[in-house]
Amino acid sequence: MQLNDDVELLDGLPVIFIKSIDSLVIADPHLGYEGVMAKKGVLIPKVNLKHICTILDRAIKATKAKTLIVDGDIKNEFSTVDEEEFNELYDFINFAKERQVSLVLIKGNHDNFVERYRDAFKLQIYGQEADIGGYLFFHGEELPIGMNDGTKMLVMGHEHPAISIFNEVGKREKLRCFLYGKFKGKDILVLPAINYFASGTDINAVPEDELLAPIFERLPVGEMRAIAIGYGSTIDFGTISELKRAIG
Amino acid sequence: MIEQLQRPFSDEESLAVLDGNVRGWFVENFKELTPPQRYAFKLISERKNILITAPTGSGKTMSGFLSIISRLFDLSLKGELENRVYCIYISPLRALNNDIYKNLTVPIEQIYQRIVKAKGVDIIKDNIRKVTIAVRTGDTSQKERRAQLLRPPHILVTTPESLAILLNSEKFAMNFKGLEYVIIDELHELANNKRGVHLALSLERLGDLSGSSFTRIGLGATLYPLEEAAKFLVGYDNGKPRDCMIIDASWSKPLDIRVISPVSDLIYAAEGSTEDATYEEINRIIKESKSTLIFTNTRSGTERVVYNLKKRFKYGEDIAAHHGSLSKESRLEVEELLKKGSLKCAVSSTSLELGIDIGAIENVIQLGSPKSVTRAIQRFGRAGHSFKATAKGETIVLNRDDLVECSVMLDAALKRHLDSFSVPQNALDVLAQHIVGMSLTRKWDVDEAFAVLRQAYPYHELEMEDFIYLLNYLAGAYVGLESRRVYAKIWYDEKEHAFGKRGRFTKVIYMLNQGTIPDEVAVNVFTAQNKWIGSIEEEFMTKLKPGDVFTLGGHLYRFEHSRGMKAFVTEAKDSAPTIPPWFSEQLPLSYELAIEIGKFREEFGKIVGDSIKRKQVRPIRRKEALPDKVGEFLGRMPMDENAKLAMFGYFAEQLLFAKVVPTHKCILIESTENTDTGKRHLIFHSLFGRRINDALSRAFAMALGEMLDIDVGIMVNDNGFVLSAEEGIDSGTIDDLISDITRANIGRMLKKNIRKTELMRRRFRHVAARSFMILKNYKGYKITVGRQQVNSQLILSAAEKIDPNFPVIREVYREIFNDVMDLPRAEQILKDLKSGEMTYRFIETPSPSPFAHGMLTFGHADVAMMKERRKHLQELHKLVMKRIKGWDAAQ
């Protein structure tokens, strides 16, 4: 689905492609998640990395993009780099290298210590936010600061947006979605999490004041459009307030 | 060989096998041997495996123990009694363990005193020691445990869970070498569930560890089939069941039981008068008997009955409640008071069914249906404590379906037609647990371990392939090599064909997390606006489907979805409840009893049909005599007059209104409209019990939904199920539906259907915890149930991605299809429908037929909603009466 001339939401995938900068963008992979959980006694089989790579393979094939921008939270643990995390991070970086895609990391709140790998792996790492070709990428746990007249769009992650749909007998289905709206006159796009386990926050069910990102206190969430992904396609479900009205 | 014994030994023969001192003690204290003792003393002394079923008060415990005590004193007198465990006694209840301990300590002391008297100082010279007994459960203190390690008791009294821990306590397990006897009590409480499966494996491991083939003694109340229970007890050896003698003394107690209907018209008795009559009836029975025990099926029912009896008839402390939600102390107090005979009446949900010693009860009342013949007999068996006394009891019915169910049930009880139980087979989660337990003790050759496991009856058909799959799973084969350090519980070497323990923490994890009883807590209920409303039991939530309406605190709510330990609902003011709050407490109707009821419907329906052709129903309402044939038929059944009149009325109305009575061979499918709500219903009168209907209803709803491209709501109960469908449905649609579904693979359909349900999510947690995939306790920290639930959902989605046949997932489906539901029988019914062995009939009715009323008002069946149910029922009933000619509904 084409969001505008330059930005495409790849069908059925939590990935966008920006033509002018030849880049794919994803958010919130949370690599190493299972390993960290396993150390807490929760033996979740490892599927996340493979899942992400499968998605990216499809996206790279479809777009031939040369750059992959990870819009925050490439890893899961806050305080250190866990050994399990390191292994997956290493595999992920190699995966990108094999496909001849250069990696750009925007640091998220889970990404402390990630600088350690900057030199070894020749990574491009941005702290708070990055303006790349007029697109302002920031993770979302803080407000963006670098907006200017030339800013074409704000792109963030962090929130893991999703919507819940109920059918007639009340069965619930949750779909990950993009949120697309306006912030201070600029377009803003919130990316769904690419992490396999983060099924997301029901934006149409959770009260607005419980959303994580501070930016949602400063923009009308109800007016944002929910563009859901699932079953191999990407469909515009209308605005959040319409959805709330329809679903109750 | 498993054989049932018919002829007891004489008292002389039986007593002759006992040591002189023990015999002397027995003769001094008892006048005669009870029926089970006449078999057991001799057989156990010959080291035969035996299964004894007998009612409470028949000297069951002594029959199991006396020969063993005799042998131990015999050894002691010869100076051969060693410091080790000779006999392990296992019961599912800690309370029962404490009872047994008390009940054995006294006889042992008395016997010892006789020996002391006879021997004098030789006692010291010959070092003649007293037989020792000790209890080992989760309650046993550290100090006692240490003492038991230093001086192991000759008789160890324990629970299945504590036994499993002992098997992995290297030092203590040394004391099991040369073990001679194992007694399993309350076998009927273990044989049909995973606790029992777990125990069966423990026993085989115990056999391996002790290096001896110990004598197995099973004690239990009535259960059927006995061969199945015997196999469970003794296990297999070389692919064949080990020898076992069955002693069925469960019928030694005569039954004097009947069904009572408090009024002759269960629909139109004036407001409150059914209730009044019910309590009057209960009060009369209490007054007439020395002591009465009342079973109510649900905890809320128990509280209500106690409250009403006290309020209405000025009872005081002489009436008490006993149920699972009360504190251990207050339950113990009630048990003590009962034993002392100082209670006039005790009211229990189900908790007093088990063999806890409660002394002599004269009369048992059951309010509503106990749902199985076996259970009814067990409960009635609580009456008349001595083995010669008659068990006296009444079942008071509360509605017309109850009336039919209980009448058939009691009739079956008197004819000794029991319903059957089955042992869960090849449960992979319990097996996984024991494999870890085994690996902790030593390195195992795969074939050797496989042979030990297959000796347990629940695994006698275990496939090597499944076993290997499980070994791979436990060895962490589903994650990369570098992660196995964390994931693996065992190592498994394919080449060496062996496995063993792995990981520093595995033993701690095993000790803290083993066992089969899932952690459960209350689920908090919120509205979408995050307003807290109350709480429901987790088990109840597993029964909820999105869209189900239930009552909580007197209000109606519609279930939406859940997150962790939170359930979200919306208010549902104008809807009819679809599921009663006690649904999860109520046991499902047994299949055998369901079929008996179907047969009764067929037979009695014919008789009523013949008689109403000649006569109108009118006289019945005026309490005149029943038609001759009807009276004659019902006269053979254990029912009072009111019950007979109500029964006739019920069938007559159904026949006059719908011209047809559904039976065990004919499913009636009724398309009708609920006049209250204007909603169309498709009612399946498939009286096969809830477990089968649960499976059938989901399959039918899916098939119908696909055919008409609509969402179909479901209500399920024992007598059938109701599908909500917006459109009118004709007989052509039904024919297509039946032909669709009889050709479909409903196992596969249901897998798809339950994948996203609460049932699946919650059961997955239980199974994942049993398989050590999520831990209840990790490195000493208790993990909350909510956390466990969230974690298990993550694991489920990951495991499914790796392999939809992941052992843990497979086990969840097995548990749901075979233990929660009864898929095999549901499939059989569909097969019979296809072959014509089972038929169906479709009718359209302007309002629901009488046999459907219970199903439609089922959700109302709660305390708070009783009035509404009555109102609703009466309205439905009036519509029926309007249709039946010659009936004046206004009367």
Interface residues (C-beta under 8 A of the other chain):
Chain A: E34 G35 M37 A38 K39 K40 G41 V42 L43 I44 P45 K46 V47 H51 E84 N87 S164 F166 N167 E168 V169 G170 K171 R172 Y196 F197 A205 P207 G248
Chain B: Y478 V479 G480 E482 S483 V486 Y487 I509 A528 Q529 N530 K545 P546 G547 R558 F559 E560 H561 T570 I710 D711 V712 G713 K756 F772 M773 I774 L775 Y778 K779 I783 N791 L794 I795 S797 A798 A799 K801 I802 F806
